[in-house]
Amino acid sequence: MQPGDIAAARNLIATMRFSEVLEPVALDIPVNKRILVIAPHPDDELLGAGGLIILAEKNQCDIKVVFLTNAGKPQNRIDAERILPKLGVTGLFLEHPVREIDPQSAGRQIAAELGSWTPDIVCLPFILDDHPDHRTTSAVLRELCEIAVDVPTRAMVLAYQVYSTLIPNVVLDISDVIDKKISLLSEYETQSSGRDWGHYCRGMNAFNSRFLYARRRSGFAELFFMLPCHEYLKLCLAYGEPRDLVAR
């Protein structure tokens, strides 16, 4: 995040009106829902929402993952195409350049792919997540909703964390599927060559377990900021217009 973002971030956070004692509620695993997961780069879908995807697929949810870029590594698409069937989901690869995602183009591409398939849930990185492509994803959602006008009136947004902590209002216990999540994450070969993302993710999800209120000696959790889509888009405007979200 650049220094110029501080005022915009402050304005956004000021709109959340969270309590002094943060108590996220348990997220019910979706059942028979259509879920659209937008991942700026291959592996973001697992880092931020892998547990949700695994659990929701078991509950007969229809899940589509859209990859905005390949993170500059063609091997990532090959890895993702191998991993997605193991998750039981389908994928769309837009191949935008890293840090040069065109929200209008991406929004049109996604809308054309979805057709009459309207998601009940949209998962994407939280608008303040610490990567410009992650923040641009909210601009992509806004452009999608300009075309697919039924999305903001129907869908719920679950904004996930990748690099940065977020202000969570829901928590999902993924303790029973953490091993599968980390195992699949490790299959991104080029992504794992420079950093052990499995180690990072397991630690993040272990840290998040502080929000699990069931008594257990250890656990793992994913955190989300959940709002109706139209309310999330209004919140994004506190940070900036869609064009202002790109490459901050």
KAQUI-V77353 format. One record per run of one state. SS is the DSSP state (~ for helix, > for strand, _ for the rest). FROM is the first residue (numbers start at 1). TO is the last residue. If there is no record, write none. Layout:
ss | from | to
SS | FROM | TO
SS | FROM | TO
//
This chain:
ss | from | to
_ | 1 | 4
~ | 5 | 14
_ | 15 | 24
> | 25 | 26
_ | 27 | 33
> | 34 | 39
_ | 40 | 43
~ | 44 | 58
_ | 59 | 61
> | 62 | 67
_ | 68 | 73
~ | 74 | 87
_ | 88 | 89
> | 90 | 93
_ | 94 | 102
~ | 103 | 114
_ | 115 | 120
> | 121 | 125
_ | 126 | 131
~ | 132 | 147
_ | 148 | 150
~ | 151 | 154
_ | 155 | 155
> | 156 | 160
_ | 161 | 169
> | 170 | 173
_ | 174 | 177
~ | 178 | 185
_ | 186 | 196
~ | 197 | 211
_ | 212 | 220
> | 221 | 228
~ | 229 | 237
_ | 238 | 241
~ | 242 | 245
_ | 246 | 248
//
